[in-house]
Amino acid sequence: MKGYLPAMNTSFPTLGRPGFSLKPSRTFLKIALLAGISYTALPVPEACAETTTKHLSAAHKSSAKKAAAPRATVQSARPQTAVQAKPVTVAPVSAPVQTITNANLKPGTSPAAEVVTVTGTRLSQTRLTNVMAGSTVDAAQLRARGYTDMGIALMRENTAFTVGDNSPIGSQGSFGAGQSFVSLLGLGSQRTLTLVDGMRMVGGSTASNYGAGSGSQVDVSAIPTSLIKKVDTRLGGAGAAYGADAVAGVVNYQLDDHFKGVDFNAQGNWTQKLDAPQEKITFKAGTDFDHGKGGVVFDVEYRNAGGMVANDRPYITGSQATTYARPAYGSTTPYARVLTPGVRFLQNSVTGLPTTSAVYGQLPIKAGKAGYAIPNAAGQALMFSPNGQSLVPITYNSAVQDGLRASGGNGLALQDYNQLYAPSDKLNLTTLGHYDFTDHLHATWQGWYARGTASSLVGQGTWNTPQFDDPLSLQSYQTNTVVNGAYKLSTNNPYLTPAVRAQIVNALQAAGKPTDTFYLSRLNQDLDAGMYRTTMQMFRFQGGLNGDFNAVGRHFEWSVKGVYGKYMNDTWQPSIATQNLTNALNATTDASGNIVCAPGYTNSTAVTRSSTCSPLNPFGYNQMTPAARDYVISDAHSKNTNAQRDLQAEIHSTVAHLPAGDIRWDLGYEHRREGYNFNPGSFFQGEQQADGTYKQYGNSTAIPITSGAYHTHEVFGELDIPLVSPNMHVPGVYSLSATANGRFINNSMTGNYWTYMFGGAWWPTQDFGLSGNYAQSVRNPSVTELFAPQSTTYSTAEDPCSIEYITSGPAPATRAANCAKEGIPKGGFSSNINYYTAQGKSGGNAKLQNETSHSYTGTLDFHPHFVRGLDMTASFVDVKVNNEITSLSVGDLMNACYDSGSYPNNAYCNSFKRDSDHQVESFTSGYFNIANQHMQIMQANIDYYVPLQRLGLPQSAGNIELRGNYSHYLRNQQTYLGSTYVLNGDTTSPNNLFTLDFNYTRGPIFFQWQTIYYGKSKYALQVSDYTYEHNNRPGFAYFNTTFGYQITKNIDANFMINNITGALPKYPGTVSLTRYYDAIMGRSFQLNIGAHF
């Protein structure tokens, strides 16, 4: 979209209307929650927002069985086996109870040889032969914590997950409100492959260059949480098993397709402040038929969430929050940016700020005093009162050294245009089934339908200011497509009161300007509040046949399966049609004294709500008539459709028998087609000109249609070789095995390539084993990255030659020297792009090649028979991505230029231009195969289960269990043009994280205490010690708890408390909102009631 103004380096990129939140009445909420449900008391406004507009920066980088003794589990990387008499149980919100122990195993079965399906390989594996690192979150833990969004659930429960490209938390990605993308290992959601029961799922990312995410990311919010049996995550390359995109790893959602019975759950969520309401209602029924030969499951799930805006927590994230700003005038501090409460933007107003001149770059206020603004006798800049009848002074406590802002007072609080949580509702209708035609021929099927809406409640909307352009008039719009300049108005405007008109005329005379024209800077929140709404629909059909037969002395197993998915979204956004706006602003009076539009106007070719011009009063807040608003507002619609077809056929058998067992092989073929189509709609596409180009109708730049498709033909194979088995009794080798798989792919866009994996597992004893693999994987360029047309974009950046950042970066001395060669003053200068957007060009690149990754993992598995119930794994994962496709922003381009030893002789120094005052005036960005990324992580998992009877207590004392996972990032860095940039260690991605659950079960009682810890971090990475005050942040922990009770055989309840101590991170207005959301919201509660038959 056209630009925005960087509000302040706070972690919340756009803001909410003051005082606007969805809060049910206390009485109603209490009554509803007694029934186990909650309702959003106020209707979700049908509104939405965008990111292709001019704006001020308001954001800093931040930028998913049944048991008598229930327990919730987050499993370790190895498949769970019943070596000890350890009940496999669930939290009491699931279903009738049953306990599975060693007694349930068939006689003669070795638990260690239990055969399971392991994500990341085509052939089934045992605990002893698995070579993949990772972990599993099961349905019981998801229910115990009451998650309603799988993206948030995985980030909380599995520390290998990092913040994705889009989430219901915070500001929403353009054309995709409410989406949830997951990301593994800090490598990006476009490098995380999502599967459902081993098959791909259609992507949710918008094909437009202005959408959230540029790859084939899956919107996991469309997955029905009530059908999930477990979520299996494997780390490192898995491209040989599944094809492209499994660079960081693969996430496989396994569904409960053999469920029998009836299951109903109702859940309500609310905070201690009685806001942020959510509800989830699920109904699931399953039965077998034809004497047990077949089975079918039907599932209905409804989820609803009330929206939250930043000013619902005014002192944490809203208007009174403490965020970063330049130091105040007259203060002495070594820091370029200091923590400042209540930051206000002085250069504009929602009521209108009149000025005597408004040429591009002429600021209304300079250093807190009136520049080109209309002053009062004390020199204070004046703005219109809310009713537009008078001029009132802009006040503040102290102006700051960027010349644009101040602390305190009645200026604009840009934090108020940030969102905390997107209001949404989603409905899932799903059926799963299977049928055994014979003992050797079986069928499976799935049918999905998902529909939902989500909104961006707030945003900065449309700015009119000399910071962005020359004055706006009908002539300047028609001639130069000026949209965001200050209004050019007549002093005879009939909406001006005589007193205000006299003040403006006097100021024009004092400034030596003509007295017939003045200018008005305005943030048009009463016309365009930056809202938008996205409606999504998804269809998905998956099915296949599988069976077995005997031939040539061998037993063969085969399968043929396919999936077709379509993901569609429709985004609606009320938008200002600029030509109609200029018509409505050109008000006069008729012979009867009525205020009317001046005659001779021509309507915009954009369709607005009304085609009859009605004069618009721009003075004050919300003073225009409904007729005037309808004349200037167009309801813009954009649509995106993604379609996926994937067909697979494979067969596997044995090739020979060794003393340790059979050598097994698997061969298969896969054909896949991916198609993406984005249509911006007539308003966002703009008005076609004689030369074939498009002129923007309003605040949003002209957005082009983007579409494209590609297909693949893939052949894959796998070989498993058992070398030593336990029954061979080889000293020092309890088990030894090797595996290899490979895949040859022909991609219609990028040609032919190979992926492969080699791995092995060695267990010296039955108590511990070592395993690992080395893999090559690939990510194909996406439709967006390949086909997005070049178009106008707006961006802010951290100018490496500015006062704030000239001493930062990977090589500060090199940066400073190169800036000096540019002619930048020593010590840097005040760069506008740090605070508001510059215009540039961006688009796809049809010459992109595949990314290639090489990864290796090593895992230690410790399962001692002498410590019953203990299961531990520790894994090391190393991923190197070469030829990485990177969307280089203007900030990246400037860094690549000034941090390079080859300045100015590299192409990136020619990709942007500065004017005579060193300000960035244009740039060309886009996608390039330019970067390399290297990530190393250590992850440990523990599960220790202890029946208290072992400690001498009676059997009725119950059981305790400790489960957790810990991740430590050794490195995550990206390198291009010889410079290396650290990606981990800030508040979004701390280097150390753990989630630890303590579970206690006793008969019908279940209790869980959960600890979530984020290690020490920094607000900003690779900056000098004097860039940000308090850049270093301490570690942070918060605690959640669940109380569960089996009320009757068929009824149970869970009561959950999140952030039980109300903990807040230090300086909460400057941390990652998505990472710290539970803490920022304060103490919150959930109640779940379930009925199971």
N, C-alpha and C positions, 0 to 999 in steps of 0.2 A: 504494500500500500504506500501511498505517499507518506510522508514522514511523521515522526513523532519527536517530542522533545525529551531528552534523557532527564527524567525527574531528578534523580539523585541516585547515587550508586547504592540503591537498596536492592534487596533480592527479589522484589516483586514488580514485574515489568509494567503493569498498567493498573488502573485503580478504580475503586468503587464509588458510587454516589454516596455522599455523606449521609449516614443514618439509614441506608437502605439495606435491609436484610430480611430474611424470611424467618419469622419467629412465631411459633404457635402459642396460643394462650397457655398459661401454666395449668389451669384446670383441665382444659381439653387434652393437653399432652399427658397429664397424669392418668386420666381415664383411659386414653388410648393405649398407654404403655402397660396398664394393668391387663389389657387384653393381649399383650405381646406384640403390638404393632405401634407404629407412629405415622403421622400424616404431616405433610408439609401444609402448614396452616394457610399460607398465602399462595395464590397461583403463581407459577413461574412465568415471568413476563416474556412475551414472545419477542425476544431481542437477541442480537448477536454482534461480533466485532472483527476487525481485520488487521493485517499487518503490512499492507502495501501503501501506507499513507505516511505523510510527514508527521513526526511526533517528537516530543521531548523525551530524553532518556530517563526512565524511572527505574531502571533495573540494573543491578550489578551482575557479575558473572554468577550464574547459578548452575544470564542472557538470554492359590490357588492351590459286616462282621459284628460285629456286634459283641458286646462284652459285659460281663458282670462287674469287672474292675476297670472302669473306663480310663483311657489315657490318650492324649493327643500326641502325634508324632511328627518330627521332622527328621527323616531318615538319613543315614549316612550314605556315602557313595555306593557302598556295596549292597546288593539285595539282601533283605532281612531273612535270616534263617532261624530256625527254632532249635538252636543247639542247646539252650537252656530251657527249663520249664518256665517260659516267660509268656504270659498271656498277651495276645495281640488284641488290643481293645480300642475303644473310641470314646470320645467325650459324649456325655449323655444326651446330646441333642440329635443323635443320629437315628438309632433304630433299636428294636428289641435286642436283648443281650445274649452273647455267646462267648465262650472262652476257648481259644485255640492254644493247645500246649503240645509238648512232645508226644503226649498220649494220642494225639490226633494223627500223627505221622504213620504211614503204612509200615508194618513190620519189615525190617531189613533195609529201610530207606536211610541213607546217610544224609543228615541235614546239610553237610558241606557240599553235597553233590546235588542239592536242589536245583532244578532247571528253571531258569527265569528268562524273560525277555529283557534285554538290556538296551536301552536307547543308545544309539551310536554304532551298533552292529546289526547285520541282517540276520545272523544266526543266533539262536538262543544260547545263553551262557550259564555257567554256574558261578558261585562266589569265587571259586578257585581260578576260573579262567577269564573273568572280566578284566579288561585293560583300560576302561574308561574312568576318568575322575569325575566326581560330581556328587550330587545329593538329591534327596527326594523329600517333598512336602506332601503329606497325605491329607485326605479329606477330613479326617478327624481334627487335625490341627486347624484347618481352614474354618471348620465349624466352631471349634473351641474359641477362636479369636473373632468370629463373626464378620469376616471380610465380605465386602460387597463388590470389590474391584480386584481382579487378579493381578494387575500390575502393581498396585500398592501392596497386596498380600505378599508377593514374591520378594519385593524389595525389603520388607520387614522381616520375613522368615528366612531368607537365604541371602547371606552377606555377599555372595558373588554377583548379585544383581545391583545395578547402579541406576541412576535417574535416566529415564527414557526421554525420547523427543517430545512426547505429549502425554498428558495425564489429566485427570479431572481436577487435580490440585493446581491452583495458580492460573496464570493467563493461558488462554486456549490457543492452539495453533489455528491459523487461518484455514477456513473451510473444513474444520474438523473438531468442533467443540465436543468435549466429552470422551474423546478417544483415549486409549491407554496403550502405550507401546512399552515393551520391556527391553532392557539392555543388559548384556552380560559383560562383566570384566572391564567396564569403561571403554569398550571398543565400539559402542554405538548400536542402537537398535536395528540398524540396517545390516548389521553383521551377526545378528542373533536369529537363528532359524526356529520357527514355531511349527510344531506338528500337533495333530489331533489323532490319537491312536495310530501313530506312525505315518500319517499322510499329511501333506502340506495343507495350509489354510490360505485362502485368498487374502491378499494384502489390503490394508485399509488406508494407506498413505495416499494423499491426493497427488495427481499427476502434475498439478501446477507447480511452478517454481516457487510460489509463495506459500505452499502448504507446510505443514509440520512434518519434517522427515522427507528424505529424498529417495529412499530405497523401497523395498517391498515389505515394510513393517506390517505386522498383523495387529489389528485392534483387538486386544484380548478382552476388552470389556464386552465383546459380543459372545463370549464363551459362557454357557450356563454354569454357574458355580455349583449348583446342587447336583449336577451329574458327574462332577469330577471325582474320580477314585484316587488319583494321585497325580502329582506333577513331577516328572522325572527330568532332571537337569544334568546335562553332561557338558564338561568344560573342554575347550580346545577344539581343534578342527575335526569336523565330522562330515566333510564334504564327500568322502569316498562312499559313505553309507547313504547319504541323502541328497547329494548334489550341491548346487550353489547356495551361498549365504551362510553356511554353518562355519563361520570363521572363528567367532568367539565361543560358539558352542550351540547346543540345540536344546530346546525346551519342548517336552512331549507331554501333552495333556491326555491322560488316559481316563476314559469315561466308563461308568458303571453300567455296561450293557447287559449284565445278567441279574440286575436287581429284581427282587420279587417282593411283593407286598405293596403297601400304601404308606406314603411318607408325606407329612405336612409340617411345614415350619413357618412361623411368623416372627419377624425380628424388627425391633425398633431401636434407633440410635438417637442420642441427644447429648448435649454438653451440659456442664454445670450451669452455664448461663442460659439454658433452655433455648439454644439455637442449633444450627447445623443439623436439622432433623434428617434422618434417613430411615427407610424401611425396606424390608425384603420379605417377600412372601413366595414360598415355593410349594409345589404339589408334584409329587412323583408317584407313579403307579407302574408296577411291573408284574407280569405273569407269564407262565409258559402255556403252550398249547400243543395240540396234536400229541398228547401223551408224553410231553416233555421233549419232543423233537425240536420245538421252536420256542422262542421267547421274544417278548416285545416290552419295551419300556416307553412310557409317555411322560414328558416332563413339561411343566409350566413354571416359569420363574418371572417375577415382577420385582423390579428394584426402582426406588425413587430416592432422590437426594435433593434437599433444599440448598439453595445457593448461599454462599458467604462472600462478603467483600472485605477488603482490607480494613475499612473503617469500623467493621464490627469488632475489631480489636485495636482501638485507636492508638493506644500507647505502645503497642507491640509492632503493628504493621501499618497503621493508618496515619492520620494527619499529625498526630503528636509523637509518632515513632522517632527514635534516634537513628539517624542514618549518616552517611558520609557527605561532607561538603568541604569546599575550600575554607581555610581559616577566615575568621572575621577580620575586617579592616582594623588595623591597630593592634591586633594580637601578635604575640611572639611565640612561635612554635616551629620546631624543625620539620614538621610533617606537611606534606602537600595536601592531604585530606584528613580532616579530623571529624570525630563523632559529634554530631550536631542534632539537638532535638528540634522537632517541629519545623523542618526545612520548608521554605515557601519560595515559589517562583514568582518574580516580580514583573515580568515583562508582558503579562497578559491577564485577562480576567474573564470570568464567565458572564459578567454583566456588561463588559465593554470598557476599553481603556482608550480615551480619545488622545490623538497626537496632532501636532502641527505639520509633521512630515513623516513619510513612511517608505522612503526609498529602501530597497533591500539592504539590510545591515544596519539601519538607523534604529538604535534601541530606544524604547520609550523611557527607560530608567537606566541611569549609569551610576554605579557605586551607591545605590540606594537613593539617589536624588533624581529629580525629574530631568530627563534628557530632552527628548522630543515630546514627552508627555505634557499635558496641560497641568501647570503647577498651581498650588494655592500660594498665599502670601508667605508661608513658611518654606516654600520650595518643595513641598511634598507633591508627588505625582498623584493625580486624581483619577478615579474610575467612577463609573455610574453606580448609583445605589441599586439595590435589588429591584425596586419598582421603576427605575429609570427616570425618576423625577428630579434628581439632583446629582451632583458630583461629590464624592466623599474621598478622603485621603487614603492611600495605601499605606498601611502601617507595618512595622516590623520591630524586632528587638535589636538585631545587629545585621548589617549587610555583610556578605562574604565576598572574598576576593575574586571570584569569577565574574563579578559585575552583574550577574543574572539573578542571584538568589539572596535569601536572607533567612534568619531563624525567627520563628514566631510571627505573630501579626495576622493580617487578614488577606495575605496574598494567596496564590493558588497552592494548594497542597496536592502535588501530583501523586502522592501515595494513595489519595482517595480514588484514583482511577485504576487500582489494582484489584484483582479478584483472588479470593482464597480458595473457593471450591465452586465448580460449575454445577448449577442446578440441572438435574437430568432425570429422565425416567427411561427404563428399558424393559422390554418384554421379550422373553425367549419361549419359543414353542419348539420342542425337540422330540423326536422319536428315534429309538435305537432298536435294532432287532437282529435275530439270528435264527437260522433254520438248518437242521441236519436232514438233507434229503436221504442220505444213507450214512453208514459209518465212514464212508470215504469221500463224501461230497457235502460241503457245508456252504452256507450263504450268510453274509452279514450285510447290514444296511444302516444308514443314518440319514435322517432328514431334519434340516435345521431351518428355522425362520427366526430372525431377530429384527426388532424394530425399536428405535429409541430416539429421543430428542435431548439435546443439551444446549445450553446457552452460555454465551459470554455476557455477563450482566453489565459490565462496565468497561470503559476504555476511554482513551483521551479524545477520540472523535476528531472532528474537523477543526484545525487551527486556521486563524487568519492573523498574520503577524509579519512584520518586516524581517523577522529572522529567517523566513522561508522564501519570500519573493517580493517583487515590486507591488504597488497597490492593486487591488482587485477592482475592476470595473468591467462593464460589458465589453468595451473595446479591448482592454488588456486580455480578457479571457478569449475573445474571438481571434485576436491577432497573435498572442504569445502564450496562450493556454495558461494564463495565470489563474491559480485556484486558491492558493493559500496566503496571498498577500493581504495586508490590512484593507478593510473596506474603504473605498473612496466615496465620501458622502458630502452632500450639500449642507451648508449651514442653514439653509431654508427648509431642511427636512421637517415635515409637519409634526413629527413625533417629539421633537425637541421642545422642552419647556422654554419660555422666554428667558428665565434666569440662566439656564445652562447654555442657551444659545449665546447670551451675552458673554459668559465666561470664556467660551470657545473663541468667539470673535476677538475678544480682547487679547487672548493668548496668541492668536494668529497675527494680530497687529504688532504685538511686542516682539514676535519672532521675525517680523518683516515678510510675512507670507500673505498671499491673497486671502481675503476674508470670506470668500464664497465656498471654500472647500476645506474640509478637515478629514481626518482618517481615524479609523476605529479598529484597534486590535481586539480580537475576541476569540475565546475558546467556546465553541458553539454547543455546549452541553445540552441546551434546551432544544436543539434541532437534531444533533447527531451526537449521541452519547457513546458511540463506539460499540454498540451492542450488535450481536447477531445470534442466530439460532441455527443449529445444524440438525437435520433429521436424517437418520441413517436406517438403511434396511440391508439385511444380508440373507441370501439364500445359500444353502450348502447341501449337496447331496453326495453321499459317499457310500460305496457298496462294492461287493466283490464276491468271488467264489474261491474256495480253497479246498484242497483234498489231498489224497495220497494214493499211491499205487505201488505195486511191486513189478519189477522188470529187470531182466539181465542179472538176476541174483542180488538186486539192490532194492532198498526201500526209498521211494521218492516222495517228496512233499512239494506241492505247487500252490500258487495263488495267482489270481488275476483280479485286479481291483482298480478302481478309479474314483476320482472326486471332481465335482464341478461346483465352483463357488462364484457368487457374484456379490460384490459389496458396492452399495450405492449411497451417496449422501447428497443432500440438497441443502444449501446454506442460504438463508434469507437475512438480508441486512438493510434496514432503512438508511438511505444515503441522500445527501444533498445534491440536487442537480444545479450546478453552478450558474448556468445561464438563467434559469428561472429565479435563482437567488438574486442575481444582479437586477433582474426586472422588478422583483418585489421590493428591493432596497431603494429603487428609484421612485420614491413616493412623492406625491404632490396632492393638491386639493382640487376638487372640481368646482363648478360654479355654485354649487349648494354648500360648499365648505366641507364636503366629505373627503376623507383621505382615500386616495385611489392610486393605482399604478399609473405612472406617466404613460401617455399614449405612445403608440408606435413600436411597442415591444414585439419581439418574436419569441415564441415558446421554444424551449429545448426540444430536440427530436427524441430525447429520452422520455419515456412514459412516466408521469408522476401521478400522484393520487388524485389530483385535480388539474384540469387544463385551463382553469380560469384564474388569471392573475389576481392576487390579493395582496395589498401592501403589507410589508413586514416591519415590525417595530424591533430594531436590534438593541434598544437601550434597556438595560436591566436584564433580569433573568426571567425567562418564560413569559414575556410580555406580548408575544405575537399571538394572533388569533389562530384558531384551528384551521380556518380557511387558508391563511398564509402558510401555515406549516404544510398543509396538504399540497399546496401549489409547488413547493420547493422540494418535497420529499418523494423519492422514487424507491419502490420496494425492489431491491436488487436480488436476483436469484442466480446462484451458480450451481451446477450439477457435476458430479464426478461418478464414473462407473468403472470399477475394476472387475475383470473376469479372469478366472483361472480354470484350466482344464489339465488334469494330471492322470495319466494312465500308466499302470505298472503291471508287469508280468514277471514272475520269477519261479525258479525251481531249485531245490537243493536235495542233496543226498550225501552218500559217503563214497570215497574213492578207494580206500584201503583200510585195513585194520592193523594197528600197532599194538604192542603190549599195553600201552597206556589207554588205548581206546581207538575209536574210529577217526580217520581224517575226514573232515566234512567240507563240502563245497556248496557254494550258492552262486547262481548265475541269474541275471535279470536284465530287463529292458524297461526304460521309462521314456514316455513322451510327455512333454509339458508345454503348455502355451499360456503366456501372460499378456493380457491386454489392458491398457489404462486409457481412459478418455476423460478429459476435463473440459467442460464448456462453461466459461465464465458468465454466460448470459449477456443480454444486449447492453445492460448498463455498465457492467465491469469491462466488457470488451471495448466499449466506447463507440464514438461516431466515426464511421468510415469516411476518409477524405478522398479527394480526387486522385491522389498519388497512391492509394491503396493502404496508407497507414491509418491508424485509428487515434482519434483525439479523445482524451478522457472527459467523461461527463461531469465528474465530481472529484471528491477527495482522493479516490483510488486511481492510481495510474492505470492506463489502458492495459488490461490483462489479456494475453493471447490464449486462444484455444491450444491445448496441448494433448496430443494423443500419440499412441504408438503401441506396438506389440512385437513380441519375439517368441520363438519356439525353440525347443531343444529335442534332440534325440540322444539318449544316454544308454550306455551299456555298462553294467557293473558286475562285479564278482567278489567273492570272499572265500578264504581258505582258513580253516582252523586245524591246527596240528597238535594233538596231545603227545607230549614227550615223556612225562613221568606222571603216574597216578598214585594215589595213596596206597592202593593194594599191591604196588610193586615193592614197597618198603625199602626205598633207596635212601641210605643215610644222607642227611643234609638236604634232601629234596623230597618234601612231602608231595608236592605237585609242581609240574613244570609244563607250560603250554605256550604256543605261539599262534599268532593270527595275522592275517594280511588281507586287505581289501583294496580294490581299485575301481575307478570309474572313468570311462572315456565319454566325453560330452562334445556334441556338435551344437553350438549355439548360432542361431541365424544371424545374430549381430556381431558376435565376437569370435566366431570360428571354433576351432577344435582345441581342446585342452584335456589334461589328465588331472585327477585327484587320487590320492592314495593314502593308506595308513598301514603301518607295521607296528605290531605290539606283542608284548609277552607278559606272562605272569609266573612268578616263582615264589612258592611257599616253602621255606626251609622246614617249617614244622606246621602242624595244624593251627598253631596259635597266631602266627603272623606271616604276612606275605608282602611281596614287592611286585608291583606291576607298573606298566607304562606303555606309552605309544609315541610314535613320531608320525606326523601327518602333514600332507599338503592339501589345502583347501582353497576355494576360489569364491569370490563374490563378483557376479556380473553387474555391469552398470545398469541402472534402472531406467525406466521409460522417461522419468523426469530428467535424470542426468544426461540422457542421450538426446532427447527430443524437445525439451523446453525451449521455445523461441527466445531470442534476445529481446528483452523488454526493460523498461525503466524500473529502477528500484531505488529505495531510500535506506540509508544506513547511518548509524552512529559508529564510533570506534574509539579506541584509546590511542590517540595519536602518539607514536613513539618519540616525536620531537617536541611534545608539549611539556610544560613545566612539571606536570604530574608524573610523566613516564620516561623522561629522557635519561634518567639514571637507572632504569629497569631493563628487563630483557635478559637473554642468555649471555650477552656480552655488552655490558653497559658502556664500556669505553669505546667499543666499535660503533655502537649506536650514536653516542654523543659526537664522535668524530665525523660520522657521515652526515648527521644533522647540521653540523657546522659547515660542511662542504656545500650543503643545500642553501646556506645563507641564514640559517636559523640562529637567532641570538644565543649566546652561551647561557646555559641553564634552562633553555626552552622558552616557549611562548604560550600564550593563552589560545588554545585551538578550539574553534567553534564545534568541530565534529565530535569533541568529547561531550557536548551538551545537547546538540540537536543535529538532525540528519542532513546529510549531503546527498545529492542526486547522482545516480550512476546507471550503468547497464549491467544486466546479468542474464544468463541463459544456459542452455545445455550445450553439450559438446559431443557431436556424432562420432568423433574419433577416439572416444574413450576406450580403453582396454580393460580387461579383467584385473581386479585385485588378486594377488596371490599371497597366501599366508603359509607359514611353516610353524608348526607347533610341536612341542613335546610335553608330555606329562609324566610324572612319576608319583606313585601312591604307595604309602605304607599302610597296611591293614593289620590292626592288632585286635585279636579276638581271643583272649586267653581263656583256656578251659579252667584255669585255677582261680580266675576271678569271674565267677558266674554272673552273667548279665551285662558285662562290659564289652562294648564294641566301639573301637576308635579307628579313625582313618586320618591320615595327613597327606595332602597332595601338593605337589608343586606343578604349576602350569606356566609355560612360557609360550607366548604367541608373538610372532613377528609378521606384520602385514607389509608387503611391498607393493609399490605401484598404487598406493591408496588413493582412491577417488576422494578429493577434498574440494568442498565449496569454499573457495578463498574469498573471504569478505574483504572489504576495503581495509579493515584493521590488519588482517593477515597479509595483504599485499604490502602495506606500509612496513610491517615488521620484516617481511622477507627482503624488502629493499634496504632498510637502514641497519638491519642486523647482519648484513652480508659483507664479507670481505671483498666482494667484487663490485661494490657500489661505485659509480652509478651504472655500471655496464652489465646489468641483468634486466631481463624483460619485465620484471615486476616493478621496477622503478618507472617504467613507461606506462604502467596500467592505471596511474592516477595523476592528476594535475593539481598544482597549487597556484593560487593567484599571487599578485604582488605583495600581499600581506601574509603569505604563507598558508592561507586557508585552503583546505581541500575543496575544489570546485567541481570535480568530476572524477569518475573512476569506471573501470570495466572489470567486473568480477565474473566468476563462473566456476565450472567444474574442471578439474585437471587431475591427471594421474601424476601427482607430484610428490606425495608424502610417503614416508615410512613410519610405522608405529610399532613400538616394542613394549609389550606388557608382560610383567612377571608377577605372579601372586602365589601365596601359600594359603591353603585353606585346610582347616582341621574340623572334624566332626566327632562328636562324642554322644554315646547313648549308654547310660548305666541304669539298669533296672534292678531293683532290690525288693523282693517281698520282705516285709518287716518280720515275718516269721523266722527268717534267717538270723535275725538279731536277738532271738530269744523271746520275741513277743508272740502273742497268740495269733493264729491264722486270721482272725477277724480284725487284726490291727491294720490290714491293708498293705498297700505297696507304694513305693516311691520310685521316681524315675528322674534322671537328669539328662536332658537332651540339649544340644547346642551346636552352633557352628561359628567359626572364627575365620576371618580373612585378613591377611596382611599383604598389602601391595608393596612389592620390592621396587617396582618401577612401572610407570606408564607414561611414555613420552612419545612425542611426534617430532619428526625431523623433516625439514625441507630446506633446500638451498643452503645446506651446511649448518643451519641453526637448529637447535633442539629445544623444544618447549615441553615443560612438565605439565601433565594433565591430571594428576592425582595429588591429593593433599589439601584441597580446599574444603569448604563446608559441604559442598555437594558430594564430593567423593573423598572422604577421609581415608588415610592409609591403613587404619586399623578399625575393624568393626566386629562386634559379635552379638549374637542373639542366643540367649540361654533360658531354657524353660525348666522349671522344677514342677513336677506333677505329683500329686498325691491322690490315690484312690482308696476308697474303703466302702465296699458294698455299693449303695446307690449314690455315694458322694464322690464328686470329682473336684479337685482344686488345682489351679495352675498359677504359678508366679513367673512372669516373664520379664527378663531384663534385656533391654536393647541399649547397646553402648556404641558411641562414635568417638574415635580417638582424637587426639590433638589435631588441629587443622589450621589453615590460614584463610583469611578473607580473600586474598589475591595471591597468586603464585608468581614467582620470579619478578618481584618488584623489589625496589631498594627498601632498606629498613626505615626509610623516612618518607615513603610514599603514603602509607596508611597508618594512622594512629591505631594501636591495638590490633595490628594485623594478625598476630598469633592468637589462636583461640584454644582454650583448654578442652580436654575431653568432656564428654557429656553422656549421662545415662538417664533413662527414664524407665518406669516400671508399669507393667500391665498385669491384671489378674482376672481369672475366670473362676466363678463358683458354679458348679453344676450339680443337679440333683435329679435322680430318677424318681419322679413322684409316684407313678404307678408303673405297671408292666408296660403300658403303652404311652405314657405321658412323661415328658422330661422338660427341664428348663435349664437355661444357662444365663447367668448374670455376669457381664463383663465390665470392668473398669479400666479405661486406658489413661495412662499418665496419672497414676493413682496419687502421686505426691504433688502434682501440679508443677513439675519441674520446668524451668525455662533455660535455654542456652544463654550464654553471655551475649549481650547486644543482639537480641532476637530480631531486630529490624534489619540485620545485615547478614543473615544466614540463609542457606538454601531452604526455600519454603517447602518443596516437595520432600526433602529429607527430614525436616524438623516439623512437619505439619502437625503431628499429634501433640507435640509439646506446645506449639504456638496456639493451638485451640484450647489448651488447658484440660482439666479433668473432664472426661466424657464417659458415657455409659451406654451399654447395650443390653437388651433383654431379648432372649430367644425362647420361644415355647414350641415344642415339637410333639407331634402325635404320630405314632408308628404302629402299623398293623400288618 
